[in-house]
């Protein structure tokens, strides 16, 4: 089973802000409740290079996040688009690796696990705790290998 919902994409084009000024914008939007945020390089009028800032958010957060965009950037306007999206179900499981437990997200379509992804923060934390004896990507590979046992099967009961 998958879910459908609506989100709002806010966007604005910028060609007069430095990289230093834009550097924390994405992080600020995510910290303030955006579901996702990104830059896309674009070419603007008079052949100037610029960026389109895009922010994906819940409809109830649109006004507040648009106000932040207006305050933190040089834009004079923010575009709103309501978008319908389909969301895969997911389950969260903990898998044991030689270095410790790692959370893994299982992507579920039609009650079958079709993908798994280890939590990068867990992988970095365990690699750091190992004192350089292992890289985060090794922890990630071990975790995803363990989680892959659910591929093609229903997700485990009792996980969310």
N, C-alpha and C positions, 0 to 999 in steps of 0.2 A: 504494500500500500504506500502511496506517496501522497503528499499534501500539496495543495495549491494555496497560495496567498498572494497578497499584493504588497509591493514595496514601492518606494519613491526613489528615483534617481535624480539627484541634484547635480547640476553641472554649470561651470562657468569657464570662460576662456581668459587666459592671462598672457600678456607679452611684456610686462613691465615690472616684474618682480624678480629679484635675484634668487639663486639657488639657496642661499643662506636663509632668505625669508620664507621660502617654500618648504625648506627641509623638515620642519616639525609639523607642518599642516596635516599630513596624512595621519600621523600619530595622534595629533590633537583631536581629529575627527573620530578616530576609532576609540579614543579614551572617553569621548563624550557620547558614545552610543551608536555610531555608524556601524552598519553591518559589514561594510567594505568601503574602501576609498582608494583612489588611484589617480595617476597622471597619465595622460596620453600626449605624446608630442604632436603638435599640429603646426601648420603654416597659416599665418594670419594675414590680414590685409597689409598692403605695402611690402609683401614678401617677408614679413618678420617671423622669426621662429617664436613659438609660444607653446603653452601647455593647456590642455583641457583638464580641469579638475573635475572628477566625478566622485560622488558620494552616494552610496546605496544605504537606505534607511527605512525604518518602519514609518508608515504614514503619519503617525502621531509625533514623530521626531523631526519631520520635515521643516517646519517653521523654525524651530530652535536651531537646527544645524545650518539652515540657510542664513540665519542671523549671524552665526559664527563665521560662515564663509564671507559674508559681507564685511564683518568687522576685522577679520584677520588677513584679508587679501585686498588687492586694489580693484576688484571687480565692482561694477556699478549695478549688476543684475545677476540673478541666479535663476536658471531654468529648472522647472519641475516636470518630471514625467512619471506617471503612474504605470507600473509594469506588473503584469501577472507572472508569477514564477511557479515552477513545480519543484518541490523539494523532496529529495530522497530521504527515506527514513534512515535512522542510524541507531546503533547500539554502541555502548562504550564498555570495553572489557579491559581487565588488567591481565597482562601476560608476564610470566617470569622469564628473565634472561639470566645469563651467568653473572650479570652485574646488578641485578635487582629488578623490581617490578616497573613495567612501562604500561601506561594507558594507551589503548588503541581504539580508534573509531572504526566501526564496521559500517560500510554503506550497504543499505538494504533496499532492494527493489522487488516488489511483489513477494514479500516475505522470504526472500533469498539473499544471502550475503553475496555481494558482487565486488566488494573492494575493502581494503583495510589500510589504515594509515596510523603509524605510531606518532604519539605526541612528541614533537621535537624538543619541547622544554624538558620532558622526562629524559630523553636521550642525552641531551647536553648535561643535565644534572648528574646522571650516572657516569658519563664519561669523565666529567670533572672530578667526581668522587674517586674514580679509579686512578687519579693522579697522572694522567697521560698514557696509561697502559692501553687505552682503547680510544678510538675516535667515535664521536656521536653517530656517524653513519654506520659503524659496526653494530652499535647498540640498536639502531633503527632496523637494520637488516635482520638481526636476531629476533627482535620483537615482531616484525611483520611476518617473518617466517613462521613463528609460533601462531600468530593470529590467523594466518592463511588457512588453518585447518577448518575454519568456518566457511570458506569460500564454497559457494554452490549449495549451502545448507541454510536452514532457518537460523536466525540469530539465537544465541543462548538465552534462555529464559532468565528473568530477574535482572537483566542489565538495561540501562538506559543510556 
